[in-house]
Amino acid sequence: MDLDAFVAAHAAEWQRLDQLASPGRLSGSDADELIQLYRRTATHLALVQSRMPDPSLAARLSGLLARSRAAAVGGSSVGGWSSL
């Protein structure tokens, strides 16, 4: 796969996921969209890691997924140990 073409094909989805993961309350349809885009982006990360290793893109998508997961589950901490 061509990395530049891959990024161009999915950049809008990643930008939308980033918007949905921003602090604030989500409507039901926004929450559904966040989960759908989270799943797609997780697949994109797996593809990047396995077929076209690019550390900066992998780090970018990992960070986006972490913020999205926190938005979806209402967590304020990424990492988990602070609540123990």
C-alpha positions, 0 to 999 in steps of 0.5 A: 500500500502507498502510505500517502494514498492511505493517509489521504483516503482516511484523513477525514475520518481521523479528523472527525474522530478527533472532533468527536473525542474532544471534551464535551457531551456527545449526543447518541448519534455522535457516540455511535459515530465515535464508536464506528470511527474508533473501530475503523481507526483501530483497523487502520492502525493495525494495517499501518503496523503490519503492512507499512510501518510508519512510527509517526503515523502509528503514534498519531493513530494510537494517541487518537485511539486513546483519546477516543477511548477515554471519550467513549468510556468517560475516563479522565485518565489514559493509563488507568493506574491513577484510579487505584 
